[in-house]
């Protein structure tokens, strides 16, 4: 081989080595340093070599997707992901709000919704119920100044519409003492004998009467009765202890479960007693069933101004209920 040929081969080999030198050294060169340094003089220890893992000043640090080439030592983006386009509404959606709550599937519309409506139609049905009222006679006037009656709807419509009045005011007049009680001296239930027709009266009244020559300041007693036949519905203080205008303090208790009425009363704000005769209490009873019931006085206490007990006779009564 001639020397010239050898020189040519050496030149070719050296040139190829320089030109195709280490790839890592080539891609880390700054673009301005290509030329002489890239082709001949840089050397493996060139202080200008850079690490491609560090971003260049002014370069974005955001990740980049795509393939890169090795042109003048910097990455070249050749495949960039396109921005995401807004989703297009479903072509099958039939509502304008895009929320998918009314869509077509297989040519049929499905969806959700709400609404309200009302209507009426003709047809049969029962006619409205019209009450027809039937009322009993008015009861006797009670000591409280009222009388009552019972009104029943014959048609049983289940309403009080159009019902007549079932109570009204009245003037109470105490009954006259019965003949066998006219000579009563003591504490008496009057009338002593009483008959009540249940078909005509649903209630009746009695009174507790006192007739004495003693000075009376306070009284207390119970009226006992058969609660399965009659019930007490009203109890009113009589006028005896306040006949001179004095103040009184009555205590009245009714217990239909036990069949008794308690009446206790006293004068106060005065030291003077009363004497003579008068009514201690008016009592109204309602009729529960037929038969007879006693009206008996119990636990009777009559005292004077010094609270000394007064010995006084007691007279009971009887009521008979018929139908």
Secondary structure, DSSP 8 states (H G I E B T S, - for coil): --HHHHHHHHHHHHHHHHHT--HHHHHTS-GGGTTHIIIII--TT-TT---TTS--TT---S---S----BTTB----------------TTB-STT-SSSEEEETTEEEE---------------------EEE-------TTSEEE--EEETT--S--TT---SEEE---------GGGTT--EEEEESSEEEEETTT-SEEEEEEEEEEEEEESEEEEEEE--TTTEEEEEEEE-SGGGTTS-EE--EEEEETTTTEEEEEEEEES----EEEEEEEEEEEEEE-SSEEEEEEEEEEEEE-TT--B----EE-EEEEEE-
